[in-house]
Amino acid sequence: MYMSTDHYQATSVFFGAGIFSIFIKVMIVAMPLLVYVGAPDLPTSEVWSYVIASMPPLLQGGLAIAFLALSMSTADAQLNSCAVMVSHDMVHCLTGKRGVPYERQLRLTKITTVAVGICATLLSFYSNDLLALLKLHFDFYIPIITAPFVLAILGFRGAAQTALVGMATGLVTIIVWKLWVEPQTGINGSFLCMVANGLAMAAVHSWLKKKKL
């Protein structure tokens, strides 16, 4: 979608992704149904072991290779995106310099990749529950990234400081919510923190416009 030349091509991308996602979701729904038919009394903790044991050895190897390729391709893509954003976008935004030498950008990219990779490795030891880690990922992704992304798609154009203030607001509010509000209420605050992000961006954008006037 990022590489689309116009909204028509982006629409085609969304349509194709939607067709594939329907097929994938049908497979996801069909697998537990088939497991239930084959072993209705199977404990939840033994489902994955049962699925693997029911496969022929060749398919087991292919599945292991597919999971490894899937995890590594996602990991290196995210690391690369993060390193580029830090070494290029954020450096230009914070320093205001457009001519940062590529050697420094490359050095900062390498440092960022190593640092984020180490943090991700340590985070993987935080919990053995993949679903819990996925929920933790969404708890921080939605409040920080979603609001600037949606506003950019809708045509909102503001200063870089506006986006940074909104993202910082989302980060602070989700941390406060996770530490003090969610334990008392049991309510996930990702959506509300995303709204706080958007409101902070709107407020800063309005303040900067008045300041220029």
C-alpha positions in Angstrom: 0.0 0.0 0.0 2.9 2.4 0.8 4.2 1.9 -2.7 0.9 2.6 -4.4 1.0 5.4 -6.9 -2.6 6.6 -6.2 -5.7 5.6 -4.3 -6.9 3.4 -7.1 -3.9 1.2 -6.8 -4.1 1.2 -3.0 -7.7 0.1 -3.4 -6.6 -2.9 -5.5 -4.0 -3.7 -2.9 -6.6 -3.7 -0.1 -9.0 -5.8 -2.3 -6.3 -8.4 -3.0 -5.3 -8.5 0.6 -8.9 -8.9 1.7 -9.4 -11.9 -0.6 -6.3 -13.6 0.7 -7.2 -12.8 4.3 -10.6 -14.4 3.8 -8.9 -17.6 2.6 -6.5 -17.5 5.5 -9.3 -17.0 8.1 -11.3 -19.9 6.6 -8.2 -22.1 7.1 -7.7 -20.8 10.7 -11.4 -21.6 11.5 -11.3 -25.0 9.8 -8.2 -26.3 11.6 -9.7 -26.3 15.2 -12.9 -27.8 13.9 -11.0 -30.6 12.3 -9.0 -31.1 15.5 -12.2 -31.2 17.5 -13.7 -33.8 15.2 -10.6 -36.0 15.5 -10.1 -35.6 19.2 -13.0 -34.0 21.0 -11.6 -34.6 24.5 -8.2 -33.2 23.8 -6.9 -30.6 26.4 -6.2 -27.2 25.0 -2.5 -27.4 25.9 -2.1 -30.5 23.7 -3.8 -29.2 20.6 -0.7 -28.0 18.8 1.2 -31.2 19.7 -1.7 -33.2 18.3 -1.7 -31.2 15.0 2.1 -31.7 14.6 1.9 -35.4 15.4 -0.9 -36.0 12.9 1.2 -34.6 10.0 3.5 -36.7 7.8 7.2 -36.0 8.4 7.7 -34.1 5.2 4.8 -31.7 6.1 6.2 -31.3 9.6 9.6 -30.2 8.1 7.9 -27.8 5.7 5.8 -26.3 8.5 8.9 -25.8 10.6 10.7 -24.1 7.7 7.6 -21.9 7.0 7.4 -20.8 10.6 11.1 -20.0 10.7 10.9 -18.0 7.4 7.8 -16.2 8.6 9.3 -15.1 11.9 12.6 -14.1 10.4 11.1 -12.2 7.5 8.8 -10.3 9.9 11.7 -9.6 12.3 14.2 -8.3 9.8 11.5 -6.2 8.1 10.5 -4.6 11.4 14.1 -4.1 12.4 15.0 -2.5 9.1 11.9 -0.2 9.2 12.7 0.9 12.8 16.4 1.5 12.0 15.6 3.6 9.0 13.0 5.7 10.8 15.5 6.4 13.7 18.6 7.1 11.5 16.8 9.0 8.8 13.4 10.4 9.7 13.8 11.1 13.4 17.3 12.5 12.9 16.1 15.0 10.3 13.1 15.8 12.4 15.0 16.4 15.7 18.1 18.1 14.2 16.5 19.9 11.3 19.4 19.0 9.2 18.8 17.7 5.6 22.4 16.9 4.8 23.3 14.3 7.5 26.2 12.2 6.1 25.2 8.7 5.0 28.1 7.3 7.0 26.6 8.6 10.2 23.1 7.4 9.2 24.5 3.9 8.4 26.3 3.8 11.8 23.2 4.9 13.6 21.1 2.3 11.6 23.5 -0.5 12.8 23.4 0.6 16.4 19.6 0.9 16.3 19.2 -2.6 14.8 21.4 -4.2 17.5 19.7 -2.3 20.3 16.1 -3.0 19.2 17.1 -6.6 18.4 18.4 -7.1 22.0 15.3 -5.5 23.5 13.1 -7.7 21.4 15.0 -10.8 22.5 14.7 -9.8 26.1 11.0 -9.1 25.6 10.5 -12.6 24.2 11.6 -14.0 27.6 8.9 -11.8 29.3 6.2 -14.4 28.7 6.0 -17.9 27.2 2.4 -17.1 26.1 2.5 -15.9 22.4 -1.0 -14.5 22.7 0.0 -12.4 25.7 3.0 -11.0 23.8 0.7 -10.3 20.8 -1.7 -8.4 23.1 1.2 -6.4 24.6 2.3 -5.5 21.0 -1.2 -4.2 20.1 -1.5 -2.4 23.4 1.5 -0.2 22.4 1.0 -0.2 18.6 -2.6 1.0 18.6 -2.2 4.0 20.9 1.1 5.2 19.4 1.0 4.4 15.6 -2.7 4.1 14.6 -3.8 7.7 15.1 -1.0 9.4 13.1 -1.3 6.7 10.4 -5.1 7.1 10.0 -4.8 10.9 10.1 -2.2 10.8 7.4 -4.4 8.5 5.2 -7.2 11.0 5.6 -5.1 13.8 4.4 -4.0 15.4 7.7 -0.7 17.3 7.2 1.1 18.7 10.2 4.6 19.4 11.5 6.8 16.5 12.6 6.6 17.8 16.1 2.8 17.3 16.0 3.2 13.6 15.3 5.9 13.2 18.0 3.7 14.9 20.6 0.8 12.7 19.7 2.9 9.5 19.8 4.4 10.5 23.2 0.9 11.2 24.5 -0.2 7.7 23.4 2.8 6.1 25.0 2.4 7.9 28.4 -1.4 7.3 28.5 -1.1 3.6 27.7 1.6 3.1 30.4 -0.6 4.9 33.0 -3.6 2.9 31.9 -1.8 -0.4 32.1 -0.3 0.4 35.5 -3.2 2.0 37.4 -6.5 1.9 35.5 -6.7 -1.6 33.9 -5.9 -3.5 37.1 -8.9 -1.8 38.8 -11.4 -1.9 35.9 -10.2 -4.8 33.7 -10.8 -2.7 30.6 -8.3 -2.5 27.9 -7.4 1.2 27.2 -5.8 0.9 23.7 -8.6 2.6 21.9 -9.0 5.5 24.5 -5.2 6.1 24.4 -5.3 6.2 20.6 -8.1 8.8 20.9 -5.9 10.8 23.3 -3.1 10.6 20.7 -5.3 12.0 18.0 -6.6 14.8 20.3 -3.1 15.8 21.3 -2.1 16.0 17.7 -5.1 18.1 16.9 -4.4 20.4 19.8 -0.7 20.9 18.9 -1.5 21.4 15.3 -4.1 24.1 16.2 -1.6 25.8 18.6 1.1 25.8 15.9 -1.2 27.4 13.4 -2.2 30.1 15.8 1.4 30.7 16.7 2.3 31.3 13.0 -0.6 33.7 12.7 
